[in-house]
């Protein structure tokens, strides 16, 4: 499985949490994960 978000550290630090979560959510949907669990989104936000 490929990465749902990839960026350099410098660009990652410039991205907002919402931008990163948006990419994670969008790309996970493209990968077939159509039932995004809200707890997963909250976990990503906490980790970012």
Secondary structure by P-SEA (a helix, b strand, c coil): ccccccccaaaaaaccaaaaaaaaaaaaaaaccccccaaaaaaaaaac
